[in-house]
Amino acid sequence: MKLIVAVHGPVTDGLTDAEPSWQDLHAIELERPLIKAEMDLLDVQISLLDRPVSELDQRRLRRAANKVLAARRTVANRLGTGDAA
């Protein structure tokens, strides 16, 4: 019986540093308010999946969406002014 095997190097071959660089960590830290706002919006959306939407729920959803937009604006302004570097 003859074995048929793919012959190639390992996928991680050539990776010298598997950890994120300090620039990557800094970029994530700058986007943390946006990530939190998006998670809050997702929580509201999930909570509304299995029930009718009331007026209070609509306000919660709108408020969460506005927080995401404000956080996106803040991150974009930081990137535009060069504070992210």
Summary of the structure (lengths in Angstrom):
residues: 85
radius of gyration: 21.8
end to end distance: 58.8
largest distance: 70.1
contacts: 158
relative contact order: 0.12
helix: 61%
strand: 0%
